[in-house]
Amino acid sequence: MPLLYETQDDTAQVSIDGELTIYTAAELAAQLLPCLGNMPRMTLDLSQVTEMDGAGLQLLLMALREAPKAGTELTLTGRSKAVTDTLELCSLQA
């Protein structure tokens, strides 16, 4: 599952379309994490995430942790119902 990656000014606009689960997390991590640091800002659009589990949550938390270390301000946007439900289940407001 490829990430959709576009740049506009000093911001990378990245979106995930489909599952954010144990079956896709490793592939998405291999694509997303190396992009951190390429631009000062990154928005990660989660509006098209159809399913999310603990592995997907771990990937989001890792990206949020690593982005500042790489010099990128990461913002999560457009949360789908699957993302919102998972964050609420874990009492997280990421």
N, C-alpha and C positions, 0 to 999 in steps of 0.2 A: 504494500500500500504506500504509494508515494505521498509525500507532503506536497501541498500546493504552496509555492514560495514565490512571492513577488516583492519587489522593492519600490518604495515611493519616498523620495527625499532621503531622510536618514533613518527610515523605518522599514524593517522587514515585516511583511504581512504573510503569515503562515497559517494555513488551515489544515485541519485533519478531517477527512471525509470517510466515515465508516467506523469500524470498531476501534476502541482503545482498550484492548484486553490483553491477556497473557499471550494470545496468538499473534498479536501485532506489535506489542510493546518493544521488543528487541529491535525489530526493523525500523520502527518509528524513532527509537532512541538513536540508532545509527545514523539517521538522517537529520534529526533535530539538534542533537547536542553539538555536533561540529559547526553548526550555523551560529551558535552563540558566540558573540565577539566579532562577528562580521559587520554588524551595524550597531549604532548606539542604542537603538530601540527595536523591539520586536513585539508584535501583537500576535497572539496565538488564538485563532478563531476556533471555538469548539462547538459551534452551532450545528455542525453536520455529524457530530459523534453520535452513533446509533446505539452503542453499548459501551459500558465502562466497568471495569472490575478493579481489584486491588493492584494489579500490575500496571494498569493505566493510571491509577492514582499515584503510584510510586513514580512513574515517569514524569507526571506533571510536577510533583513535589521536587524531584531531582532537578528538573529544568528550572524551577523557581529558585532553588538553592544555588545552582551553578551559574545562572545568568549574571548576577552581580559580580561574581569572581571573574567572568569573562569580559566584563565591561558593558553588558547589555541590560537595559531596563526591559524586563519582560512583563507584559500585561496579558491576562487571559480575558477573552471577550466572547460574546455570543454563545453562552453555555446552553447546550441542548438539555432536554429533560433528563436524559441519561446521566449527564455530567452533574446537573443540579441535584438529582436524587442521590448520587454517590457522595457528593460533598456534604449534603445534609445528613446522610446516614452516618458519616464519620465526624459530624459536628465541625466541619471545616468551612471557612469562608476565605478560600484562596483567591 
